[in-house]
Amino acid sequence: MMQNASDYEHARRRAVAKYQFYSHVAVYVAVMALLVVINLLTSPGTIWFIWPLIGWGLAVALHAARVFLLADRNTIVDALTEQELQRGNDAGQGN
């Protein structure tokens, strides 16, 4: 039984955010594996794959923090959501 639409929407947004993060990790792992193979086949004496691994890895870590640590504390998104809800209510009442 669904509690209410607001709870459902909140849970849905969290589920979508997690899904997008897991997709990001999967692409990261696949691309990094490809870069390691390319690096080792073309220039085994020079290890350059570490730089995109670190750079993109930082982006993945920040994405994880946003999804799992800061998800319910985004006051900017909350304020913008309230603003949009109010705008929708004003449009419905004024016309």
DSSP file (Angstrom, degrees, kcal/mol; ACC not computed):
  #  RESIDUE AA STRUCTURE BP1 BP2  ACC     N-H-->O    O-->H-N    N-H-->O    O-->H-N    TCO  KAPPA ALPHA  PHI   PSI    X-CA   Y-CA   Z-CA
    1    1 A M              0   0    0      0, 0.0     2,-0.4     0, 0.0     0, 0.0   0.000 360.0 360.0 360.0 130.5    0.0    0.0    0.0
    2    2 A M        -     0   0    0      1,-0.2     3,-0.1     5,-0.0     5,-0.0  -0.639 360.0-152.0 -81.7 130.5    1.4    3.4   -1.0
    3    3 A Q        -     0   0    0     -2,-0.4     2,-0.3     1,-0.3    -1,-0.2   0.988  65.6 -41.6 -67.8 -60.2    1.5    6.0    1.8
    4    4 A N     >  -     0   0    0      1,-0.1     4,-2.1     0, 0.0    -1,-0.3  -0.976  54.1 -98.5-161.9 169.9    1.2    9.1   -0.3
    5    5 A A  H  > S+     0   0    0     -2,-0.3     4,-2.7     1,-0.2     5,-0.2   0.850 118.0  55.7 -64.3 -35.6    2.4   10.5   -3.6
    6    6 A S  H  > S+     0   0    0      2,-0.2     4,-2.3     1,-0.2    -1,-0.2   0.920 108.9  46.5 -64.9 -44.2    5.1   12.7   -1.9
    7    7 A D  H  > S+     0   0    0      2,-0.2     4,-2.5     1,-0.2    -1,-0.2   0.906 113.6  49.9 -63.4 -41.0    6.7    9.6   -0.2
    8    8 A Y  H  X S+     0   0    0     -4,-2.1     4,-2.7     2,-0.2    -2,-0.2   0.931 110.7  48.5 -63.5 -45.5    6.6    7.7   -3.5
    9    9 A E  H  X S+     0   0    0     -4,-2.7     4,-2.6     2,-0.2    -2,-0.2   0.899 111.8  49.9 -63.1 -40.6    8.2   10.6   -5.4
   10   10 A H  H  X S+     0   0    0     -4,-2.3     4,-2.2     2,-0.2    -1,-0.2   0.941 113.4  45.3 -62.7 -47.2   10.9   10.9   -2.8
   11   11 A A  H  X S+     0   0    0     -4,-2.5     4,-2.4     1,-0.2    -2,-0.2   0.883 112.5  52.2 -63.8 -38.3   11.6    7.2   -2.9
   12   12 A R  H  X S+     0   0    0     -4,-2.7     4,-2.6     2,-0.2    -2,-0.2   0.923 108.6  49.5 -64.8 -44.9   11.5    7.2   -6.7
   13   13 A R  H  X S+     0   0    0     -4,-2.6     4,-2.4     1,-0.2    -2,-0.2   0.906 112.1  48.8 -60.8 -42.0   14.1   10.1   -6.9
   14   14 A R  H  X S+     0   0    0     -4,-2.2     4,-2.3     2,-0.2    -1,-0.2   0.906 111.6  49.3 -64.4 -41.4   16.4    8.3   -4.5
   15   15 A A  H  X S+     0   0    0     -4,-2.4     4,-2.4     2,-0.2    -2,-0.2   0.914 111.9  48.1 -64.8 -42.5   16.1    5.0   -6.5
   16   16 A V  H  X S+     0   0    0     -4,-2.6     4,-2.7     2,-0.2    -2,-0.2   0.914 110.6  51.7 -63.7 -42.9   16.8    6.9   -9.8
   17   17 A A  H  X S+     0   0    0     -4,-2.4     4,-2.0     1,-0.2    -2,-0.2   0.909 111.6  46.7 -60.8 -42.8   19.8    8.6   -8.2
   18   18 A K  H  X S+     0   0    0     -4,-2.3     4,-2.7     2,-0.2    -1,-0.2   0.912 111.6  51.1 -65.8 -42.4   21.2    5.3   -7.0
   19   19 A Y  H  X S+     0   0    0     -4,-2.4     4,-2.3     1,-0.2    -2,-0.2   0.917 110.2  49.4 -61.0 -43.8   20.6    3.7  -10.4
   20   20 A Q  H  X S+     0   0    0     -4,-2.7     4,-2.2     2,-0.2    -1,-0.2   0.882 110.9  50.6 -64.1 -37.7   22.4    6.5  -12.2
   21   21 A F  H  X S+     0   0    0     -4,-2.0     4,-2.5     2,-0.2    -2,-0.2   0.941 110.0  48.7 -64.6 -46.7   25.3    6.2   -9.8
   22   22 A Y  H  X S+     0   0    0     -4,-2.7     4,-2.2     1,-0.2    -2,-0.2   0.875 111.3  50.7 -62.2 -36.6   25.6    2.4  -10.4
   23   23 A S  H  X S+     0   0    0     -4,-2.3     4,-2.4     2,-0.2    -1,-0.2   0.911 108.9  51.9 -64.5 -41.9   25.5    3.0  -14.1
   24   24 A H  H  X S+     0   0    0     -4,-2.2     4,-2.5     1,-0.2    -2,-0.2   0.916 110.2  48.4 -59.5 -45.2   28.3    5.6  -13.7
   25   25 A V  H  X S+     0   0    0     -4,-2.5     4,-2.8     2,-0.2     5,-0.2   0.910 110.1  51.9 -63.4 -42.5   30.4    3.1  -11.8
   26   26 A A  H  X S+     0   0    0     -4,-2.2     4,-2.3     2,-0.2    -2,-0.2   0.922 112.2  45.0 -61.9 -44.3   29.8    0.4  -14.4
   27   27 A V  H  X S+     0   0    0     -4,-2.4     4,-2.8     2,-0.2     5,-0.3   0.913 112.5  52.7 -65.0 -42.3   30.9    2.7  -17.2
   28   28 A Y  H  X S+     0   0    0     -4,-2.5     4,-2.7    -5,-0.2     5,-0.2   0.939 111.2  45.7 -57.4 -49.7   33.9    3.9  -15.2
   29   29 A V  H  X S+     0   0    0     -4,-2.8     4,-2.4     1,-0.2    -1,-0.2   0.918 114.5  48.1 -62.9 -44.3   35.1    0.3  -14.6
   30   30 A A  H  X S+     0   0    0     -4,-2.3     4,-2.0    -5,-0.2    -2,-0.2   0.930 114.9  44.3 -63.5 -46.1   34.6   -0.7  -18.2
   31   31 A V  H  X S+     0   0    0     -4,-2.8     4,-2.6     2,-0.2    -2,-0.2   0.906 113.2  50.9 -67.0 -41.3   36.4    2.3  -19.6
   32   32 A M  H  X S+     0   0    0     -4,-2.7     4,-2.4    -5,-0.3    -1,-0.2   0.906 109.1  51.2 -64.6 -40.1   39.3    2.0  -17.1
   33   33 A A  H  X S+     0   0    0     -4,-2.4     4,-2.1    -5,-0.2    -1,-0.2   0.917 111.4  48.6 -61.0 -42.3   39.7   -1.6  -17.9
   34   34 A L  H  X S+     0   0    0     -4,-2.0     4,-2.8     1,-0.2    -2,-0.2   0.913 110.7  50.1 -63.3 -43.2   39.9   -0.7  -21.6
   35   35 A L  H  X S+     0   0    0     -4,-2.6     4,-2.9     2,-0.2    -2,-0.2   0.880 108.7  52.4 -64.1 -38.0   42.4    2.1  -20.9
   36   36 A V  H  X S+     0   0    0     -4,-2.4     4,-2.8     2,-0.2     5,-0.2   0.936 111.7  46.4 -62.3 -45.8   44.6   -0.3  -18.9
   37   37 A V  H  X S+     0   0    0     -4,-2.1     4,-2.2     2,-0.2     5,-0.2   0.939 114.1  47.4 -62.3 -47.4   44.7   -2.8  -21.8
   38   38 A I  H  X S+     0   0    0     -4,-2.8     4,-2.5     1,-0.2     5,-0.4   0.931 113.7  48.7 -59.6 -45.6   45.4   -0.1  -24.3
   39   39 A N  H  X S+     0   0    0     -4,-2.9     4,-2.4     1,-0.2     7,-0.2   0.939 113.4  45.3 -60.0 -48.6   48.2    1.4  -22.1
   40   40 A L  H  < S+     0   0    0     -4,-2.8    -1,-0.2     1,-0.2    -2,-0.2   0.803 117.0  45.1 -70.6 -27.7   49.8   -2.0  -21.5
   41   41 A L  H  < S+     0   0    0     -4,-2.2    -1,-0.2    -5,-0.2    -2,-0.2   0.842 123.0  32.7 -81.4 -34.7   49.6   -3.0  -25.2
   42   42 A T  H  < S+     0   0    0     -4,-2.5    -2,-0.2    -5,-0.2    -3,-0.2   0.844 138.2   5.9 -95.0 -36.6   50.8    0.3  -26.8
   43   43 A S    ><  +     0   0    0     -4,-2.4     3,-1.6    -5,-0.4    -1,-0.2  -0.488  61.4 167.1-148.3  72.8   53.3    1.7  -24.2
   44   44 A P  T 3  S+     0   0    0      0, 0.0    -4,-0.1     0, 0.0    -1,-0.1   0.713  77.1  62.0 -64.4 -19.2   54.0   -0.7  -21.4
   45   45 A G  T 3  S+     0   0    0      1,-0.2     2,-0.5    -5,-0.0    -5,-0.1   0.698 101.8  55.3 -78.3 -18.3   57.0    1.3  -20.3
   46   46 A T  S <  S-     0   0    0     -3,-1.6     2,-1.1    -7,-0.2     3,-0.2  -0.959  71.8-155.2-120.0 115.8   54.9    4.4  -19.5
   47   47 A I        +     0   0    0     -2,-0.5     4,-0.1     1,-0.2   -11,-0.0  -0.765  34.8 147.0 -92.6  98.9   51.9    4.0  -17.1
   48   48 A W    >   +     0   0    0     -2,-1.1     3,-1.5    -5,-0.2    -1,-0.2   0.591  50.8  83.1-105.9 -15.4   49.5    6.8  -18.1
   49   49 A F  T 3> S+     0   0    0      1,-0.3     4,-1.8    -3,-0.2     5,-0.1   0.724  77.1  75.3 -63.9 -18.1   46.2    5.2  -17.4
   50   50 A I  H 3> S+     0   0    0      1,-0.2     4,-2.5     2,-0.2    -1,-0.3   0.825  87.7  59.6 -63.0 -31.9   46.6    6.1  -13.7
   51   51 A W  H <> S+     0   0    0     -3,-1.5     4,-2.6     2,-0.2     5,-0.2   0.944 109.5  38.6 -68.5 -48.9   45.7    9.8  -14.5
   52   52 A P  H  > S+     0   0    0      0, 0.0     4,-2.6     0, 0.0     5,-0.5   0.860 114.5  57.8 -67.2 -30.5   42.2    9.2  -15.9
   53   53 A L  H  X S+     0   0    0     -4,-1.8     4,-1.4     2,-0.2    -2,-0.2   0.930 112.6  39.4 -60.7 -44.9   41.7    6.6  -13.3
   54   54 A I  H  X S+     0   0    0     -4,-2.5     4,-2.1     2,-0.2    -1,-0.2   0.937 118.6  46.9 -70.4 -47.4   42.4    9.1  -10.5
   55   55 A G  H  X S+     0   0    0     -4,-2.6     4,-1.5     1,-0.2    -2,-0.2   0.949 119.4  37.3 -61.8 -51.9   40.6   12.0  -12.2
   56   56 A W  H  X S+     0   0    0     -4,-2.6     4,-2.4     1,-0.2    -1,-0.2   0.845 112.6  60.4 -70.9 -32.4   37.4   10.1  -13.1
   57   57 A G  H  X S+     0   0    0     -4,-1.4     4,-2.4    -5,-0.5    -1,-0.2   0.876 102.4  52.5 -61.3 -37.0   37.7    8.2   -9.8
   58   58 A L  H  X S+     0   0    0     -4,-2.1     4,-2.5     2,-0.2    -1,-0.2   0.911 108.5  50.3 -63.2 -42.3   37.4   11.5   -7.9
   59   59 A A  H  X S+     0   0    0     -4,-1.5     4,-2.3     2,-0.2    -2,-0.2   0.895 110.3  49.8 -63.2 -39.4   34.3   12.3   -9.9
   60   60 A V  H  X S+     0   0    0     -4,-2.4     4,-2.5     2,-0.2    -2,-0.2   0.905 110.2  50.8 -65.0 -41.0   32.8    8.9   -9.0
   61   61 A A  H  X S+     0   0    0     -4,-2.4     4,-2.3     2,-0.2    -2,-0.2   0.910 110.9  47.9 -63.7 -41.8   33.6    9.5   -5.4
   62   62 A L  H  X S+     0   0    0     -4,-2.5     4,-2.3     2,-0.2    -1,-0.2   0.893 110.8  51.7 -65.4 -39.0   31.9   12.9   -5.4
   63   63 A H  H  X S+     0   0    0     -4,-2.3     4,-2.3     2,-0.2    -2,-0.2   0.919 109.5  50.2 -62.0 -43.6   28.9   11.3   -7.1
   64   64 A A  H  X>S+     0   0    0     -4,-2.5     4,-3.1     1,-0.2     5,-0.6   0.911 109.5  51.0 -60.9 -43.1   28.8    8.6   -4.4
   65   65 A A  I  X>S+     0   0    0     -4,-2.3     5,-2.1     1,-0.2     4,-1.9   0.913 111.2  48.3 -61.3 -42.1   28.9   11.3   -1.7
   66   66 A R  I  <5S+     0   0    0     -4,-2.3    -1,-0.2     3,-0.2    -2,-0.2   0.905 118.0  40.0 -65.3 -40.7   26.1   13.2   -3.3
   67   67 A V  I  <5S+     0   0    0     -4,-2.3    -2,-0.2    -5,-0.2    -1,-0.2   0.917 130.0  23.9 -75.9 -43.7   23.9   10.1   -3.7
   68   68 A F  I  <5S+     0   0    0     -4,-3.1    -3,-0.2    -5,-0.2    -2,-0.2   0.746 132.1  28.2-100.8 -25.6   24.6    8.4   -0.4
   69   69 A L  I  <<S+     0   0    0     -4,-1.9    -3,-0.2    -5,-0.6     3,-0.2   0.798 128.9  28.9-105.2 -35.6   25.7   11.0    2.1
   70   70 A L  S > <S+     0   0    0     -5,-2.1     3,-1.6     1,-0.1    -4,-0.1   0.318  83.6 109.2-109.9   7.3   24.1   14.3    1.0
   71   71 A A  G >  S+     0   0    0     -6,-0.3     3,-0.5     1,-0.3    -1,-0.1   0.855  86.0  36.8 -58.5 -41.3   20.9   13.1   -0.7
   72   72 A D  G 3  S+     0   0    0      1,-0.2    -1,-0.3    -3,-0.2    -2,-0.1   0.339 110.4  64.2 -95.4   8.4   18.5   14.3    2.0
   73   73 A R  G <   +     0   0    0     -3,-1.6     2,-1.5     1,-0.0    -1,-0.2   0.067  60.7 123.5-118.0  23.8   20.3   17.5    2.8
   74   74 A N    <>  +     0   0    0     -3,-0.5     4,-2.1     1,-0.2     5,-0.1  -0.648  28.2 171.9 -91.4  87.4   20.1   19.3   -0.5
   75   75 A T  H  > S+     0   0    0     -2,-1.5     4,-2.6     1,-0.2    -1,-0.2   0.796  75.0  58.2 -67.8 -28.9   18.4   22.6    0.6
   76   76 A I  H  > S+     0   0    0      2,-0.2     4,-2.5     1,-0.2    -1,-0.2   0.950 109.2  43.6 -65.7 -47.8   18.9   24.2   -2.8
   77   77 A V  H  > S+     0   0    0      1,-0.2     4,-2.5     2,-0.2    -2,-0.2   0.899 113.8  52.2 -64.0 -39.4   16.9   21.5   -4.6
   78   78 A D  H  X S+     0   0    0     -4,-2.1     4,-2.4     2,-0.2    -2,-0.2   0.923 111.0  47.0 -61.0 -44.1   14.3   21.6   -1.8
   79   79 A A  H  X S+     0   0    0     -4,-2.6     4,-2.3     1,-0.2    -2,-0.2   0.908 113.1  48.2 -65.7 -41.9   13.9   25.4   -2.2
   80   80 A L  H  X S+     0   0    0     -4,-2.5     4,-2.4     2,-0.2    -1,-0.2   0.883 110.7  51.9 -66.0 -37.5   13.7   25.1   -6.0
   81   81 A T  H  X S+     0   0    0     -4,-2.5     4,-2.6     2,-0.2    -2,-0.2   0.936 110.5  47.6 -62.9 -46.6   11.1   22.3   -5.7
   82   82 A E  H  X S+     0   0    0     -4,-2.4     4,-2.6     1,-0.2    -2,-0.2   0.897 110.7  52.9 -60.2 -40.5    9.0   24.5   -3.3
   83   83 A Q  H  X S+     0   0    0     -4,-2.3     4,-2.4     2,-0.2    -1,-0.2   0.916 110.8  46.3 -61.2 -44.4    9.4   27.4   -5.7
   84   84 A E  H  X S+     0   0    0     -4,-2.4     4,-2.3     2,-0.2    -2,-0.2   0.890 111.8  51.0 -67.1 -39.6    8.1   25.2   -8.6
   85   85 A L  H  X S+     0   0    0     -4,-2.6     4,-2.1     2,-0.2    -2,-0.2   0.920 112.3  47.1 -62.5 -42.9    5.2   23.9   -6.6
   86   86 A Q  H  X S+     0   0    0     -4,-2.6     4,-2.8     2,-0.2    -2,-0.2   0.903 110.4  52.3 -64.9 -41.4    4.2   27.4   -5.6
   87   87 A R  H  X S+     0   0    0     -4,-2.4     4,-2.1     1,-0.2    -1,-0.2   0.893 110.3  48.9 -61.4 -40.2    4.5   28.6   -9.2
   88   88 A G  H  X S+     0   0    0     -4,-2.3     4,-1.6     2,-0.2    -1,-0.2   0.888 112.3  47.8 -67.4 -38.8    2.2   25.7  -10.3
   89   89 A N  H  X S+     0   0    0     -4,-2.1     4,-1.6     2,-0.2    -2,-0.2   0.893 111.7  50.2 -68.1 -40.0   -0.3   26.6   -7.5
   90   90 A D  H  X S+     0   0    0     -4,-2.8     4,-2.3     1,-0.2    -2,-0.2   0.895 109.3  51.4 -65.6 -39.5   -0.2   30.3   -8.5
   91   91 A A  H  X S+     0   0    0     -4,-2.1     4,-0.9     1,-0.2    -1,-0.2   0.874 110.7  48.7 -65.2 -36.9   -0.8   29.5  -12.1
   92   92 A G  H  < S+     0   0    0     -4,-1.6    -1,-0.2     1,-0.2    -2,-0.2   0.818 116.1  42.2 -72.8 -31.0   -3.8   27.3  -11.3
   93   93 A Q  H  < S+     0   0    0     -4,-1.6    -2,-0.2     1,-0.2    -1,-0.2   0.812 109.7  55.3 -84.9 -33.0   -5.4   29.9   -9.0
   94   94 A G  H  <        0   0    0     -4,-2.3    -2,-0.2     1,-0.2    -1,-0.2   0.732 360.0 360.0 -78.2 -21.6   -4.8   33.0  -11.1
   95   95 A N     <        0   0    0     -4,-0.9    -1,-0.2    -5,-0.2    -2,-0.1   0.457 360.0 360.0-103.7 360.0   -6.5   31.9  -14.3
